[in-house]
Amino acid sequence: MSTPRDARVFISYARIDGADFAARLRQRLQSEHPEITLWQDVISERAGRDWWLQITEALDHVETMVLVLRDEKREEPVAIIAALQGAGG
């Protein structure tokens, strides 16, 4: 489990149609690139802490965000990668 301060990549998704894709993406990234520290709510949030605060803390420190969005034309999720400026502490 990563903390907001050590995560490098934040995975953002809508649970209604992107959770499975995001989980598979996370597993693949962990398997193929174990040097990359990931932050995803289902594995990184800590019980008893405000969930929104945890998300904003993670966003303040990550270098990259992966957005999982639904491609309406193909009717399946896709990932978009965005570099975040000023991140990393």
N, CA and C of each residue as an Amber inpcrd file, in Angstrom:
protein
   267
   0.8520000  -1.1820000   0.0000000   0.0000000   0.0000000   0.0000000
   0.8930000   1.2390000   0.0000000   0.5910000   2.1550000  -0.8800000
   1.3840000   3.3800000  -0.9460000   0.7180000   4.4910000  -0.1550000
   1.5390000   5.4250000   0.2830000   1.0130000   6.6160000   0.9420000
   1.0120000   7.7390000  -0.0840000   0.2530000   8.8130000   0.1640000
   0.2400000   9.9120000  -0.8010000   1.6270000  10.4540000  -1.1080000
   2.5330000  10.4480000  -0.1430000   3.8470000  11.0550000  -0.3510000
   4.7980000  10.1950000  -1.1690000   4.5730000   8.8700000  -1.2380000
   5.5000000   8.0610000  -2.0220000   4.9110000   7.6000000  -3.3570000
   3.6480000   7.8520000  -3.6020000   3.0360000   7.4430000  -4.8640000
   3.5270000   8.3220000  -6.0130000   3.7350000   7.7090000  -7.1690000
   4.1490000   8.4460000  -8.3610000   3.0420000   8.5260000  -9.4030000
   2.1300000   7.5530000  -9.3850000   1.0510000   7.4950000 -10.3760000
  -0.2820000   7.3320000  -9.6580000  -1.2350000   8.1910000  -9.9960000
  -2.5780000   8.1760000  -9.4250000  -3.5200000   7.5970000 -10.4800000
  -4.2780000   6.5680000 -10.1240000  -5.2340000   5.9740000 -11.0520000
  -6.6230000   6.4670000 -10.6800000  -7.2570000   7.1770000 -11.6060000
  -8.5830000   7.7470000 -11.4090000  -9.5770000   7.0410000 -12.3240000
 -10.7460000   6.7000000 -11.7900000 -11.7370000   5.9600000 -12.5700000
 -13.1140000   6.1440000 -11.9530000 -14.1380000   5.8360000 -12.7410000
 -15.5080000   5.8280000 -12.2350000 -15.8480000   4.3880000 -11.8740000
 -16.2730000   4.1720000 -10.6660000 -16.5580000   2.8030000 -10.2370000
 -17.6470000   2.1400000 -11.0710000 -18.5740000   2.9240000 -11.5660000
 -19.7010000   2.3480000 -12.2870000 -19.2910000   1.6200000 -13.5660000
 -18.2720000   2.1210000 -14.2640000 -17.8930000   1.4570000 -15.5120000
 -16.3830000   1.3450000 -15.7290000 -15.5810000   1.7400000 -14.7500000
 -14.1390000   1.6880000 -14.9470000 -13.3660000   0.8960000 -13.9090000
 -14.0440000   0.3720000 -12.9030000 -13.3510000  -0.3000000 -11.7990000
 -12.5920000  -1.5390000 -12.2500000 -13.2110000  -2.3690000 -13.0580000
 -12.5490000  -3.5940000 -13.5110000 -11.3290000  -3.2740000 -14.3710000
 -11.4920000  -2.3300000 -15.2890000 -10.3850000  -1.9220000 -16.1570000
  -9.2510000  -1.3420000 -15.3180000  -9.5820000  -0.4810000 -14.3530000
  -8.5610000   0.1400000 -13.4990000  -7.8250000  -0.9180000 -12.6850000
  -8.5340000  -1.9140000 -12.1920000  -7.8950000  -2.9880000 -11.4130000
  -6.9420000  -3.7920000 -12.2870000  -7.3710000  -4.1240000 -13.5010000
  -6.4910000  -4.8660000 -14.4230000  -5.2710000  -4.0300000 -14.8080000
  -5.4850000  -2.7430000 -15.0380000  -4.3820000  -1.8480000 -15.3620000
  -3.3870000  -1.7820000 -14.2050000  -3.8920000  -1.6160000 -12.9840000
  -3.0190000  -1.5650000 -11.8020000  -2.2080000  -2.8490000 -11.6700000
  -2.8790000  -3.9880000 -11.8280000  -2.1800000  -5.2700000 -11.7090000
  -1.1000000  -5.4210000 -12.7720000  -1.4110000  -4.9830000 -13.9830000
  -0.4200000  -5.0800000 -15.0580000   0.7660000  -4.1620000 -14.7950000
   0.4910000  -2.9290000 -14.3690000   1.5800000  -2.0060000 -14.0570000
   2.4410000  -2.5340000 -12.9170000   1.8120000  -3.0890000 -11.8830000
   2.5750000  -3.6300000 -10.7580000   3.4370000  -4.8020000 -11.1960000
   2.9180000  -5.6040000 -12.0980000   3.6500000  -6.7690000 -12.5720000
   4.7970000  -6.3880000 -13.5030000   4.5150000  -5.4950000 -14.4630000
   5.5050000  -5.1650000 -15.4820000   6.4460000  -4.0310000 -15.0770000
   6.0240000  -3.1980000 -14.1300000   6.8360000  -2.0480000 -13.6980000
   6.7640000  -1.9060000 -12.1740000   7.3300000  -2.8470000 -11.4420000
   7.2400000  -2.7930000  -9.9740000   7.9240000  -1.5710000  -9.3610000
   8.7750000  -0.8880000 -10.1340000   9.4460000   0.3100000  -9.6200000
   8.5080000   1.5110000  -9.5390000   7.3540000   1.4360000 -10.1840000
   6.3880000   2.5360000 -10.1550000   5.4530000   2.3510000  -8.9760000
   5.3820000   3.3550000  -8.1230000   4.4890000   3.3110000  -6.9690000
   3.1470000   3.9000000  -7.3750000   2.0860000   3.1210000  -7.1990000
   0.7490000   3.5100000  -7.6290000  -0.1120000   3.9510000  -6.4560000
  -1.0640000   4.8410000  -6.7330000  -2.0800000   5.2200000  -5.7520000
  -3.4360000   5.0080000  -6.4030000  -4.2230000   4.1290000  -5.8010000
  -5.6070000   3.8960000  -6.2290000  -6.4230000   3.7250000  -4.9650000
  -7.5710000   4.3610000  -4.9260000  -8.3540000   4.3950000  -3.6970000
  -8.5810000   3.0280000  -3.0570000  -8.9190000   2.0190000  -3.8350000
  -9.2600000   0.7200000  -3.2490000  -8.0850000   0.0180000  -2.5920000
  -6.8600000   0.4120000  -2.9250000  -5.6990000  -0.2120000  -2.2860000
  -4.9150000   0.7550000  -1.4100000  -5.1320000   2.0490000  -1.5890000
  -4.2860000   3.0280000  -0.9190000  -4.9650000   3.8220000   0.1880000
  -6.2850000   3.9160000   0.1620000  -6.9670000   4.6830000   1.2080000
  -6.8150000   3.9970000   2.5550000  -6.7050000   4.8190000   3.5880000
  -6.5930000   4.3070000   4.9470000  -7.8940000   4.5520000   5.6900000
  -8.3960000   3.5100000   6.3020000  -9.6550000   3.6020000   7.0480000
  -9.5300000   4.6310000   8.1650000 -10.6220000   5.3380000   8.4180000
 -10.6460000   6.3060000   9.5050000 -10.1800000   7.6940000   9.1260000
  -9.6760000   7.8620000   7.9100000  -9.2450000   9.1830000   7.4350000
 -10.2230000   9.6770000   6.3920000 -10.4060000  10.9670000   6.3310000
 -11.2940000  11.5790000   5.3510000 -10.8680000  11.1800000   3.9420000
 -11.7800000  10.5750000   3.1700000 -11.4220000  10.0520000   1.8470000
 -11.0170000  11.1600000   0.8810000 -11.7070000  12.2950000   0.9110000
 -11.3690000  13.3820000  -0.0100000  -9.9910000  13.9620000   0.3140000
  -9.6720000  14.0850000   1.5830000  -8.3550000  14.5700000   1.9920000
  -7.2660000  13.6300000   1.4770000  -7.4950000  12.3360000   1.5590000
  -6.5110000  11.3730000   1.0570000  -6.3090000  11.5150000  -0.4570000
  -7.3970000  11.7350000  -1.1770000  -7.3000000  11.9080000  -2.6260000
  -6.5320000  13.1760000  -2.9660000  -6.8660000  14.2770000  -2.3050000
  -6.1760000  15.5350000  -2.6240000  -4.7030000  15.4780000  -2.2180000
  -4.3860000  14.8180000  -1.1160000  -2.9810000  14.6470000  -0.7240000
  -2.2230000  13.8580000  -1.7870000  -2.8280000  12.7890000  -2.2650000
  -2.1690000  11.9760000  -3.2850000  -1.9550000  12.7950000  -4.5590000
  -2.9670000  13.5490000  -4.9680000  -2.8410000  14.3650000  -6.1780000
  -1.7710000  15.4360000  -6.0280000  -1.5640000  15.9190000  -4.8190000
  -0.5270000  16.9250000  -4.5810000   0.8790000  16.3660000  -4.7610000
   1.0260000  15.0420000  -4.6880000   2.3640000  14.4540000  -4.6920000
   2.6970000  13.5700000  -5.8830000   1.7150000  13.1370000  -6.6410000
   2.0270000  12.2480000  -7.7600000   2.5730000  13.0310000  -8.9500000
   3.2970000  12.3240000  -9.7990000   3.8620000  12.9050000 -11.0080000
   2.9410000  12.7140000 -12.2060000   2.1490000  11.6510000 -12.1730000
   1.3350000  11.2690000 -13.3250000  -0.0390000  10.8110000 -12.8640000
  -1.0540000  11.1480000 -13.6650000  -2.4060000  10.6690000 -13.4050000
  -2.8430000   9.8390000 -14.5990000  -3.4060000   8.6860000 -14.3210000
  -4.0110000   7.8670000 -15.3590000  -5.5170000   7.9850000 -15.1860000
  -6.1780000   8.5090000 -16.1990000  -7.6340000   8.6640000 -16.1760000
  -8.2490000   7.5220000 -16.9550000  -9.1070000   6.7600000 -16.3050000
  -9.8230000   5.6900000 -16.9800000 -11.1930000   6.2500000 -17.3420000
 -11.4360000   6.3660000 -18.6430000 -12.6800000   6.9360000 -19.1510000
 -13.3810000   5.9400000 -20.0560000 -14.6750000   6.1040000 -20.1860000
 -15.4420000   5.2250000 -21.0680000 -15.4560000   5.8100000 -22.4790000
 -15.0420000   4.9920000 -23.4330000 -15.1030000   5.3610000 -24.8370000
 -16.4910000   4.9620000 -25.3380000 -17.3690000   5.9450000 -25.4810000
 -18.7560000   5.6690000 -25.8690000 -18.8580000   5.0010000 -27.2340000
 -17.9610000   5.3420000 -28.1360000 -17.9950000   4.7640000 -29.4770000
 -17.6690000   3.2680000 -29.4370000 -16.6430000   2.9240000 -28.6660000
 -16.2290000   1.5220000 -28.5590000 -16.9210000   0.8070000 -27.4060000
 -17.6070000   1.5730000 -26.5600000 -18.3340000   1.0480000 -25.3980000
 -17.4340000   0.2510000 -24.4540000 -16.2470000   0.7830000 -24.2210000
 -15.3280000   0.1710000 -23.2710000 -14.4230000   1.2440000 -22.6880000
 -13.8600000   0.9730000 -21.5110000 -12.9560000   1.9570000 -20.8990000
 -11.6330000   2.0680000 -21.6500000 -11.0520000   3.2590000 -21.5860000
  -9.7200000   3.5210000 -22.1300000  -8.9440000   4.3010000 -21.0720000
  -7.6260000   4.2720000 -21.1680000  -6.7850000   5.0030000 -20.2230000
  -6.1190000   6.1850000 -20.9240000  -6.1360000   7.3200000 -20.2610000
  -5.4510000   8.5080000 -20.7400000  -4.4240000   8.8890000 -19.6780000
  -3.1890000   9.1260000 -20.0960000  -2.1210000   9.4490000 -19.1540000
  -1.8200000  10.9330000 -19.2130000  -1.7550000  11.5720000 -18.0450000
  -1.4870000  13.0130000 -17.9680000  -0.3560000  13.2620000 -16.9740000
   0.6480000  14.0120000 -17.4040000   1.7210000  14.4180000 -16.4930000
   1.2480000  15.6240000 -15.7120000   1.5310000  15.6480000 -14.4370000
   1.1040000  16.7460000 -13.5750000   2.2840000  17.6430000 -13.2630000
   2.1450000  18.9240000 -13.5070000   3.2100000  19.8790000 -13.2090000
   3.1840000  20.2600000 -11.7490000   4.3500000  20.4720000 -11.1890000
   4.4520000  20.9290000  -9.8080000   4.1950000  19.8460000  -8.7960000
   4.0690000  18.6330000  -9.2230000   3.8310000  17.5310000  -8.2890000
   5.1550000  17.0390000  -7.7300000   5.0380000  16.1720000  -6.7710000
   6.2160000  15.5420000  -6.2120000   6.7370000  16.2020000  -4.9610000
   5.8700000  16.9400000  -4.2800000   6.2740000  17.4820000  -2.9910000
   6.3480000  18.9110000  -3.0370000
